Amino acid sequence: MKKKFFVFSVLMLASVGCFAADFSFGDATAKFLESMGIVQFFVGEGWKNVVMIALSCFLLYLAIKKEYEPLLLLPIAFGMLLTNLPGANMFHTEMWNEEFLNPNSEFYHSYRHVMAEGGLLDVLYIGVKAGVYPCLIFIGVGAMTDFGPLIANPKSFLLGAAAQLGIFITFVAAHALGFTSAEAGSIGIIGGADGPTSIFLTTKLAPHLLGPIAIAAYSYMALVPVIQPPIMRALTTQKERIIKMNQLRTVSKSEKIIFPVAIAIVVALILPDAAPLIGCLMLGNLMKECGVVDRLSKTVQNELMNIVVIFLGTTVGATATASTFLDVKTISILCMGIVAFSFATAGGVLFAKVMNLFLKEKINPLIGSAGVSAVPMAARVSQTEGQKANPSNFLLMHAMGPNVAGVIGSAVAAGILLSMLG
């Protein structure tokens, strides 16, 4: 036993000796210190990472404390935090530059390269770049949406369309300010107040702007109760705000089943570029309304929706790197975003007033502001403002018509921009 122990000890000492001969403690320590992320804060433009980490913590505060769209703002903010931690190498912006994604470029690489060389968030980002995550979310949105108020009052389609005015006005304004047509289209879609649609279009037209556009879109969606009421009150009179609307008719089950099928066919035939979003939205709604696939409907509303939201939010946040986010363009996008949203709100309200010039049974112009795609928050704002003017006023179901029409309208607007600029 002692002999075996002696042999073992000699072998161990020999191994340590060989290791020591090939190992310098000082060099290893220096290498370790150089690899520390905290050291990189003081090298070059490391201060930008500090700013981005502070901004991500602020967004986390808004999501957790203020509850501003927490389901998406929280993963977006945390994705921003992860991507700006020096040395973590979880997301590589250079892998997604246009020259690397262009098959005709000498720098081209495929998704196989991303899988082999990319970080965790690079791999997950493939679902964003391929347009998979926004479409999967639209299936869940469709399964949670009741198109009954829209079917009962088809005039709501016009209000939903009018609220897309902000998209095209902002597109023109952004182009005039020096943005390219593709960038201007991506900025304009913020006016639709539809996060997944904004992400879907931006990944196709201007992926380098995805971070600021996504953050702007979801931030303004959360601020609907703050942004919309002053615009609504400024554009309507007290007499208009107290208008009471008759109860909507009951919509049959057959109508609710036919509606998603008909919309999917009509929109896809007229505007094929909008088919992925509209098709997924209507698939989810058909699952809900047909009543024969309750398990699938519940799955897309809950498990699928929750999983995709985590992946989508985290990877979109990862695109907000210090090098791309801290830029004059980002500030411009945030400013143009609120312009887009304001014009969208105004467009719906003003068009409702125009409609009243031709209608015997007047509609309350406040429901026009719900034509943006922030469901059901925008409809609730219309209800709240209506009750402030007249406590006996109940506009919620009437406002839900333009609200769900806005979901369709923003997807159609994205399809138009994609077909023109893609």
C-alpha positions as CSV (number, residue, x, y, z in Angstrom):
1,M,0.0,0.0,0.0
2,K,2.9,2.4,0.9
3,K,4.6,1.5,-2.3
4,K,1.5,2.4,-4.3
5,F,1.1,5.6,-2.4
6,F,4.8,6.5,-3.1
7,V,4.4,5.8,-6.8
8,F,1.2,7.9,-6.9
9,S,2.9,10.8,-5.1
10,V,5.9,10.7,-7.5
11,L,3.5,10.8,-10.5
12,M,1.6,13.7,-9.0
13,L,4.7,15.7,-8.3
14,A,6.0,15.0,-11.9
15,S,2.7,16.3,-13.3
16,V,2.8,19.4,-11.2
17,G,6.3,20.0,-12.3
18,C,5.4,19.7,-15.9
19,F,2.4,22.0,-15.4
20,A,4.6,24.6,-13.6
21,A,7.1,24.5,-16.4
22,D,4.5,25.4,-18.9
23,F,2.5,27.7,-16.7
24,S,3.2,31.3,-15.6
25,F,1.0,32.4,-12.8
26,G,1.6,36.1,-13.6
27,D,0.6,35.6,-17.3
28,A,-2.5,33.7,-16.3
29,T,-3.5,36.4,-13.8
30,A,-3.0,39.1,-16.4
31,K,-5.1,37.2,-18.9
32,F,-7.9,36.7,-16.4
33,L,-7.9,40.4,-15.5
34,E,-8.0,41.4,-19.2
35,S,-11.0,39.1,-19.8
36,M,-13.1,40.7,-17.0
37,G,-16.0,42.7,-18.3
38,I,-15.5,45.4,-15.7
39,V,-12.0,46.2,-17.1
40,Q,-13.5,46.7,-20.6
41,F,-15.7,49.5,-19.2
42,F,-12.5,51.7,-19.0
43,V,-11.3,50.8,-22.5
44,G,-12.2,52.7,-25.7
45,E,-16.0,53.4,-25.7
46,G,-16.8,51.2,-22.8
47,W,-18.7,54.1,-21.2
48,K,-21.4,53.5,-23.8
49,N,-22.0,50.1,-22.3
50,V,-22.4,51.7,-18.9
51,V,-25.0,54.1,-20.3
52,M,-26.9,51.2,-22.0
53,I,-26.9,49.1,-18.8
54,A,-28.3,52.1,-16.9
55,L,-31.0,52.5,-19.6
56,S,-31.9,48.8,-19.4
57,C,-32.2,49.1,-15.6
58,F,-34.5,52.1,-16.1
59,L,-36.7,50.1,-18.5
60,L,-36.8,47.3,-16.0
61,Y,-38.0,49.8,-13.4
62,L,-40.8,51.0,-15.8
63,A,-41.8,47.4,-16.5
64,I,-41.8,46.2,-12.8
65,K,-42.7,49.3,-10.8
66,K,-44.9,51.2,-13.3
67,E,-46.2,48.1,-15.1
68,Y,-45.6,49.6,-18.6
69,E,-46.3,46.7,-20.9
70,P,-44.3,44.4,-18.5
71,L,-44.9,41.2,-20.5
72,L,-42.7,42.5,-23.3
73,L,-40.8,45.5,-21.8
74,L,-39.2,43.3,-19.1
75,P,-37.6,40.7,-21.5
76,I,-36.7,43.5,-23.9
77,A,-34.9,45.4,-21.1
78,F,-33.2,42.3,-19.9
79,G,-32.1,41.4,-23.4
80,M,-30.6,44.9,-23.6
81,L,-28.8,44.3,-20.3
82,L,-27.3,41.0,-21.5
83,T,-26.1,42.3,-24.9
84,N,-24.3,45.2,-23.3
85,L,-22.3,43.2,-20.7
86,P,-18.8,43.4,-22.1
87,G,-17.2,40.1,-22.8
88,A,-20.4,38.1,-22.5
89,N,-20.5,37.6,-26.3
90,M,-24.2,36.7,-26.3
91,F,-25.1,38.7,-29.4
92,H,-22.9,39.9,-32.3
93,T,-24.2,42.8,-34.3
94,E,-21.7,42.2,-37.1
95,M,-23.3,38.8,-37.8
96,W,-26.5,40.6,-38.8
97,N,-25.2,43.4,-40.9
98,E,-26.6,43.6,-44.4
99,E,-23.3,42.8,-46.1
100,F,-23.1,39.5,-44.1
101,L,-26.6,38.6,-45.0
102,N,-26.3,39.3,-48.7
103,P,-25.6,36.1,-50.7
104,N,-23.7,38.2,-53.3
105,S,-21.3,39.6,-50.7
106,E,-17.9,38.2,-50.1
107,F,-18.6,38.4,-46.4
108,Y,-21.9,36.4,-46.7
109,H,-22.5,33.7,-44.1
110,S,-25.5,31.5,-43.5
111,Y,-27.6,30.7,-40.5
112,R,-25.4,27.6,-40.1
113,H,-22.5,29.9,-39.3
114,V,-24.6,31.7,-36.7
115,M,-25.4,28.4,-35.1
116,A,-21.7,27.5,-35.0
117,E,-20.1,30.8,-34.1
118,G,-22.9,32.9,-32.5
119,G,-23.9,33.4,-28.9
120,L,-27.1,32.3,-27.3
121,L,-29.0,35.4,-28.4
122,D,-27.7,35.2,-31.9
123,V,-29.2,31.7,-32.2
124,L,-32.5,32.8,-30.8
125,Y,-32.5,35.9,-33.0
126,I,-32.9,33.7,-36.1
127,G,-36.6,33.4,-35.2
128,V,-36.9,37.2,-35.4
129,K,-34.9,37.6,-38.6
130,A,-37.0,34.9,-40.3
131,G,-40.2,36.5,-39.2
132,V,-41.3,33.5,-37.1
133,Y,-41.9,35.1,-33.7
134,P,-44.2,37.9,-34.7
135,C,-46.4,35.5,-36.7
136,L,-46.6,33.1,-33.8
137,I,-47.6,35.9,-31.5
138,F,-50.3,36.9,-34.0
139,I,-51.8,33.4,-33.7
140,G,-52.1,34.0,-30.0
141,V,-53.5,37.5,-30.5
142,G,-56.1,36.1,-32.9
143,A,-57.2,33.5,-30.4
144,M,-57.7,36.2,-27.8
145,T,-59.6,38.6,-30.0
146,D,-63.3,38.9,-30.4
147,F,-64.2,40.3,-33.8
148,G,-67.9,40.4,-32.9
149,P,-68.1,44.2,-32.4
150,L,-66.4,44.7,-35.8
151,I,-68.8,42.3,-37.5
152,A,-71.8,44.0,-35.9
153,N,-70.7,47.4,-37.0
154,P,-68.6,47.2,-40.2
155,K,-68.2,51.0,-40.3
156,S,-65.6,50.3,-37.7
157,F,-63.3,49.1,-40.5
158,L,-63.2,52.7,-41.8
159,L,-62.1,54.0,-38.4
160,G,-59.4,51.4,-38.1
161,A,-58.2,52.3,-41.6
162,A,-58.2,56.0,-40.8
163,A,-56.1,55.5,-37.7
164,Q,-53.3,54.2,-39.9
165,L,-52.9,57.8,-41.2
166,G,-50.1,58.3,-38.7
167,I,-48.0,55.5,-40.4
168,F,-48.0,57.2,-43.8
169,I,-47.6,60.8,-42.5
170,T,-44.6,59.7,-40.5
171,F,-43.2,57.8,-43.4
172,V,-43.2,60.9,-45.5
173,A,-41.8,63.1,-42.6
174,A,-39.0,60.6,-41.8
175,H,-38.0,60.4,-45.5
176,A,-37.9,64.2,-45.6
177,L,-35.6,64.2,-42.6
178,G,-33.0,62.1,-44.4
179,F,-34.0,58.5,-43.6
180,T,-34.0,56.0,-46.4
181,S,-37.3,54.8,-47.7
182,A,-36.9,51.5,-45.9
183,E,-36.0,53.2,-42.6
184,A,-38.8,55.7,-43.0
185,G,-41.3,52.8,-43.5
186,S,-40.0,51.0,-40.4
187,I,-40.3,54.2,-38.3
188,G,-43.8,55.0,-39.6
189,I,-45.2,51.6,-38.6
190,I,-44.8,52.7,-35.0
191,G,-48.0,54.7,-35.5
192,G,-49.9,51.4,-35.8
193,A,-49.2,50.8,-32.1
194,D,-48.6,47.1,-32.9
195,G,-45.4,45.7,-31.5
196,P,-45.2,42.4,-33.4
197,T,-46.1,44.2,-36.7
198,S,-43.4,46.8,-36.1
199,I,-40.8,44.1,-35.4
200,F,-41.9,42.0,-38.5
201,L,-41.6,45.0,-40.9
202,T,-38.4,46.3,-39.4
203,T,-36.6,43.0,-39.7
204,K,-37.5,43.0,-43.4
205,L,-36.7,46.7,-44.2
206,A,-34.3,48.1,-41.6
207,P,-33.0,45.4,-39.2
208,H,-30.3,47.8,-37.9
209,L,-33.1,49.9,-36.4
210,L,-34.9,47.1,-34.7
211,G,-33.9,47.9,-31.1
212,P,-35.0,51.6,-31.0
213,I,-38.1,50.9,-33.1
214,A,-39.3,48.0,-30.9
215,I,-38.6,50.0,-27.7
216,A,-40.5,53.0,-29.1
217,A,-43.4,50.9,-30.2
218,Y,-43.9,49.2,-26.9
219,S,-43.2,52.3,-24.9
220,Y,-45.9,54.3,-26.7
221,M,-48.3,51.4,-26.5
222,A,-47.9,51.5,-22.7
223,L,-48.4,55.3,-22.7
224,V,-51.8,55.1,-24.5
225,P,-53.7,56.4,-21.5
226,V,-51.3,59.4,-21.3
227,I,-50.9,60.3,-25.0
228,Q,-54.4,59.9,-26.3
229,P,-56.8,61.7,-23.9
230,P,-55.4,65.3,-24.6
231,I,-55.6,64.7,-28.4
232,M,-59.1,63.3,-28.1
233,R,-60.4,66.2,-26.0
234,A,-58.7,68.8,-28.3
235,L,-60.3,67.4,-31.4
236,T,-63.9,67.0,-30.0
237,T,-66.5,69.2,-28.5
238,Q,-68.4,68.4,-25.3
239,K,-71.5,67.8,-27.4
240,E,-69.7,65.2,-29.4
241,R,-68.2,63.5,-26.4
242,I,-71.6,62.9,-24.8
243,I,-73.1,61.2,-27.9
244,K,-74.7,57.9,-26.8
245,M,-74.6,54.9,-29.1
246,N,-77.2,52.1,-29.4
247,Q,-76.3,48.6,-28.3
248,L,-74.7,46.5,-30.9
249,R,-76.6,43.6,-32.4
250,T,-75.7,40.0,-31.5
251,V,-73.4,38.3,-33.9
252,S,-74.0,34.7,-34.8
253,K,-71.4,31.9,-34.4
254,S,-71.6,31.3,-38.2
255,E,-70.6,34.9,-38.9
256,K,-67.7,34.6,-36.5
257,I,-66.4,31.5,-38.2
258,I,-66.8,32.8,-41.7
259,F,-65.1,36.2,-40.9
260,P,-61.5,35.0,-40.3
261,V,-61.6,32.7,-43.4
262,A,-63.0,35.5,-45.6
263,I,-60.5,38.1,-44.4
264,A,-57.6,35.8,-44.8
265,I,-58.6,35.0,-48.4
266,V,-59.4,38.6,-49.4
267,V,-56.3,40.2,-47.9
268,A,-53.9,37.5,-49.1
269,L,-55.3,37.8,-52.7
270,I,-55.0,41.6,-52.7
271,L,-51.9,42.0,-50.6
272,P,-49.7,38.8,-50.5
273,D,-47.0,40.5,-48.4
274,A,-49.5,40.9,-45.5
275,A,-50.5,37.2,-45.7
276,P,-48.1,35.9,-43.0
277,L,-49.4,38.3,-40.3
278,I,-53.1,38.3,-41.4
279,G,-53.1,34.6,-42.0
280,C,-51.7,33.8,-38.5
281,L,-54.1,36.3,-36.9
282,M,-57.1,34.7,-38.5
283,L,-55.9,31.2,-37.8
284,G,-55.8,32.0,-34.1
285,N,-59.2,33.6,-34.3
286,L,-60.7,30.6,-36.1
287,M,-59.4,28.3,-33.5
288,K,-61.2,30.3,-30.9
289,E,-64.5,30.7,-32.7
290,C,-65.0,27.3,-34.2
291,G,-65.3,25.6,-30.8
292,V,-63.8,22.2,-31.9
293,V,-60.1,22.8,-31.0
294,D,-60.3,24.2,-27.5
295,R,-57.0,22.6,-26.6
296,L,-55.2,24.3,-29.4
297,S,-56.9,27.6,-28.7
298,K,-55.9,27.5,-25.1
299,T,-52.3,26.5,-26.0
300,V,-51.7,29.4,-28.4
301,Q,-53.3,31.8,-25.9
302,N,-51.1,30.7,-23.1
303,E,-48.1,28.4,-23.4
304,L,-47.2,29.2,-27.0
305,M,-47.8,32.9,-26.6
306,N,-45.7,33.1,-23.3
307,I,-42.8,31.2,-24.7
308,V,-42.6,33.2,-27.9
309,V,-42.9,36.5,-26.0
310,I,-39.8,35.5,-23.9
311,F,-37.8,34.7,-27.0
312,L,-39.0,37.7,-29.0
313,G,-38.5,40.3,-26.2
314,T,-35.1,39.1,-25.2
315,T,-33.7,38.9,-28.7
316,V,-35.2,42.3,-29.8
317,G,-33.6,43.8,-26.7
318,A,-30.3,42.3,-27.7
319,T,-30.2,44.4,-30.8
320,A,-30.0,47.5,-28.7
321,T,-26.2,47.5,-28.4
322,A,-24.2,50.5,-27.4
323,S,-22.8,51.0,-30.9
324,T,-26.2,51.0,-32.6
325,F,-28.5,52.5,-30.0
326,L,-26.5,55.6,-28.8
327,D,-26.9,57.5,-32.0
328,V,-28.7,60.6,-33.2
329,K,-31.0,58.4,-35.3
330,T,-32.3,56.7,-32.1
331,I,-33.4,60.0,-30.6
332,S,-35.0,60.9,-34.0
333,I,-36.9,57.6,-34.0
334,L,-38.2,58.1,-30.5
335,C,-39.4,61.6,-31.5
336,M,-40.9,60.4,-34.8
337,G,-42.6,57.5,-33.0
338,I,-44.7,59.8,-30.8
339,V,-45.6,61.9,-33.9
340,A,-46.8,58.7,-35.7
341,F,-48.9,57.7,-32.7
342,S,-50.4,61.1,-32.3
343,F,-51.4,61.4,-35.9
344,A,-52.9,57.9,-35.8
345,T,-55.0,58.9,-32.8
346,A,-56.0,62.2,-34.5
347,G,-56.8,60.4,-37.8
348,G,-59.3,58.1,-36.2
349,V,-61.1,60.8,-34.3
350,L,-61.3,63.2,-37.2
351,F,-62.6,60.6,-39.6
352,A,-65.3,59.7,-37.1
353,K,-66.3,63.4,-37.2
354,V,-66.4,63.3,-41.0
355,M,-68.5,60.1,-41.0
356,N,-71.1,61.9,-38.8
357,L,-71.7,64.4,-41.6
358,F,-73.3,61.5,-43.6
359,L,-74.8,59.3,-40.9
360,K,-78.3,59.7,-39.4
361,E,-77.3,57.7,-36.4
362,K,-74.3,59.5,-35.1
363,I,-71.2,57.8,-33.7
364,N,-69.2,59.1,-30.8
365,P,-65.9,60.4,-32.3
366,L,-64.0,59.2,-29.2
367,I,-64.2,55.7,-30.5
368,G,-62.1,56.7,-33.5
369,S,-59.0,57.0,-31.3
370,A,-59.3,53.2,-30.7
371,G,-58.5,52.6,-34.3
372,V,-54.8,52.1,-33.3
373,S,-53.8,48.5,-32.6
374,A,-53.3,48.7,-28.9
375,V,-55.9,46.1,-27.8
376,P,-57.8,46.6,-25.5
377,M,-56.1,49.6,-23.9
378,A,-57.1,52.1,-26.6
379,A,-60.8,51.0,-26.3
380,R,-60.6,51.4,-22.6
381,V,-59.4,55.0,-23.0
382,S,-62.3,55.7,-25.3
383,Q,-64.7,54.3,-22.6
384,T,-63.0,56.4,-19.8
385,E,-63.2,59.6,-21.8
386,G,-66.8,59.0,-22.8
387,Q,-67.8,58.4,-19.2
388,K,-66.0,61.6,-18.0
389,A,-68.3,63.5,-20.4
390,N,-71.4,61.5,-19.7
391,P,-71.3,59.0,-16.8
392,S,-74.1,56.9,-18.4
393,N,-72.1,56.5,-21.6
394,F,-70.8,53.0,-22.3
395,L,-68.5,53.0,-25.4
396,L,-66.3,50.0,-24.7
397,M,-67.9,47.5,-27.0
398,H,-68.3,50.2,-29.7
399,A,-64.7,51.1,-29.4
400,M,-63.6,47.5,-29.6
401,G,-64.8,47.5,-33.3
402,P,-62.2,50.1,-34.4
403,N,-59.7,48.6,-32.0
404,V,-59.6,45.1,-33.6
405,A,-60.0,46.7,-37.0
406,G,-56.7,48.5,-36.2
407,V,-55.0,45.2,-35.7
408,I,-55.9,44.2,-39.2
409,G,-55.2,47.7,-40.5
410,S,-51.7,47.9,-39.2
411,A,-50.9,44.5,-40.7
412,V,-52.3,45.6,-44.0
413,A,-50.3,48.8,-43.8
414,A,-47.1,46.8,-43.1
415,G,-47.9,44.7,-46.2
416,I,-48.3,47.8,-48.3
417,L,-45.0,49.2,-47.1
418,L,-43.2,45.8,-47.6
419,S,-44.6,45.4,-51.1
420,M,-43.5,49.0,-52.1
421,L,-40.1,49.1,-50.3
422,G,-39.0,45.5,-49.7
